[in-house]
Amino acid sequence: MSRAELRQLTEADLDAVLRIERAVYPFPWTFGNFHDSIVSGYHCLAYVEPAQPTADMYGYAIYMDGVEEAHLLNIAIQPDRQRQGLGRQLLHRVLERAAAGGAKRLLLEVRPSNIGALNLYRKEGFVELGVRRQYYPAGAAREDAIVMEKAW
Ligand SMILES: CC(C)(COP(=O)(O)OP(=O)(O)OC[C@H]1O[C@@H](n2cnc3c(N)ncnc32)[C@H](O)[C@@H]1OP(=O)(O)O)[C@@H](O)C(=O)NCCC(=O)NCCS
């Protein structure tokens, strides 16, 4: 299993982040979405190769604080590093940090078509709270979002 280190994601990372984002999502976030997340003080975390001067970025996660809850806005692992346990590890790190920050649950939205992410969340104990209709862009139409939470 790959090992990785967590560090703060900065503007200097955004080229690498956008390369991953555009490779893994059909409707990727823009530079502005990531920039706004950083300047808004959201938790922006880079998951990188350990102990390398020019560390390869494996992935990233962005979440924001609410009242006794946290909201996961984005989590991604670069294509060459998927299915090696890194997504699960990164999600665990987010859960640990959110709990340490006082949250009692983590909320997220996921596309019903995103089977990989749905499997990950279900295996990690997330339950479905409901559906946000036509939440995501999906070409000419829109796609619903499943709202999930893990409470502790
Ligand atoms: C979702 C994502 C972060 C998972 O990262 P990952 O490193 O590949 O996941 P892991 O290797 O830790 O897998 C954990 C579990 O997720 C599930 N899973 C992950 N990818 C899967 C896939 N392609 N198909 C089916 N199940 C999958 C499996 O249940 C897996 O458990 P297993 O290895 O015991 O079978 C990654 O696929 C990704 O970056 N996807 C694109 C971005 C995205 O969709 N983010 C979520 C938005 S809501």
The ligand as an ORCA input file, in Angstrom:
! r2SCAN-3c Opt
* xyz 0 1
  C     -13.147      8.169     -5.071
  C     -11.625      8.120     -4.994
  C     -11.100      9.304     -4.158
  C     -11.209      6.815     -4.314
  O      -9.800      6.814     -4.188
  P      -8.939      5.467     -4.295
  O      -7.594      5.761     -3.786
  O      -9.020      4.932     -5.675
  O      -9.744      4.512     -3.327
  P      -9.177      3.296     -2.440
  O      -8.127      2.569     -3.200
  O      -8.818      3.808     -1.095
  O     -10.481      2.379     -2.376
  C     -11.315      2.339     -1.233
  C     -12.602      1.667     -1.618
  O     -13.324      2.486     -2.546
  C     -14.032      1.662     -3.476
  N     -13.602      2.007     -4.822
  C     -12.627      2.896     -5.142
  N     -12.555      3.006     -6.487
  C     -13.480      2.167     -7.000
  C     -13.894      1.855     -8.318
  N     -13.302      2.411     -9.391
  N     -14.901      0.974     -8.491
  C     -15.496      0.405     -7.436
  N     -15.153      0.658     -6.148
  C     -14.154      1.531     -5.941
  C     -13.726      0.227     -3.128
  O     -14.790     -0.215     -2.320
  C     -12.451      0.352     -2.342
  O     -12.327     -0.647     -1.388
  P     -11.495     -1.983     -1.746
  O     -10.150     -1.526     -2.202
  O     -11.489     -2.691     -0.436
  O     -12.250     -2.677     -2.832
  C     -10.990      8.126     -6.418
  O     -11.610      7.120     -7.181
  C     -11.116      9.435     -7.144
  O     -10.275     10.324     -7.020
  N     -12.198      9.578     -7.946
  C     -12.402     10.786     -8.748
  C     -12.829     11.943     -7.868
  C     -14.115     11.631     -7.145
  O     -15.040     11.083     -7.716
  N     -14.183     12.043     -5.860
  C     -15.364     11.845     -5.045
  C     -16.358     12.922     -5.309
  S     -17.834     12.699     -4.339
*
